[in-house]
């Protein structure tokens, strides 16, 4: 089951300039900062800034209950894997696929999935 958009990650060239811009846009400070990622929380959504994300482009992550089931459904409908399911810590798993039109679809599950 898809429970909506959870995370949007923007590729950025200058992380600190983007940080200042998004503080102004969102009206809040980041909840996490590192040289590889800056994250903001707005309600139940996360807005992320990724200085290494230009290869992949902007990615919207849909929060799902069963990441493997949704991944397989996308594959059955012509999608291809960009990044297979991986645990990113804290019980969270992510995956990224490209649909037949070239759009990137991110999946995120907040509990450890069982394969």
C-alpha positions, -999 to 999 in steps of 0.1 A, spaced: 0 0 0 12 34 -9 7 60 19 18 91 0 49 110 -8 74 108 21 106 124 8 117 146 -21 154 148 -27 168 177 -48 203 174 -64 222 206 -57 256 220 -68 264 241 -38 251 225 -6 254 256 16 237 280 -9 209 254 -13 207 251 25 202 289 29 176 289 1 156 261 16 157 275 51 140 306 36 115 286 15 106 261 43 109 285 72 128 259 93 163 247 101 176 213 89 171 184 113 202 166 99 233 180 82 264 163 67 287 170 37 266 143 18 231 154 27 210 180 44 174 171 55 144 192 65 113 178 81 80 195 73 52 176 90 54 140 79 75 149 48 112 152 43 129 176 19 165 165 12 195 182 -5 220 159 -22 252 174 -36 260 141 -54 225 136 -69 229 150 -103 235 116 -120 201 105 -107 182 138 -107 153 148 -84 137 118 -67 103 116 -51 101 88 -26 67 72 -20 61 57 14 50 21 10 41 -8 33 58 -35 13 88 -23 -7 95 -56 -24 59 -61 -36 58 -26 -50 92 -29 -66 81 -61 -83 49 -45 -95 69 -17 -111 93 -42 -127 63 -62 -141 51 -29 -157 84 -21 -175 104 -3 -148 141 -9 -144 161 -8 -112 184 22 -105 191 12 -69 178 -20 -55 163 -21 -20 189 -12 7 187 -6 44 198 30 52 196 26 89 170 32 116 148 5 101 144 24 69 148 9 34 148 27 1 149 17 -36 148 37 -68 134 26 -102 130 42 -136 96 38 -153 93 32 -191 91 70 -197 124 76 -178 109 90 -146 125 81 -114 103 65 -87 117 62 -52 103 38 -26 107 41 11 96 18 39 101 28 75 101 -7 90 125 -35 81 110 -53 51 110 -91 48 120 -104 15 
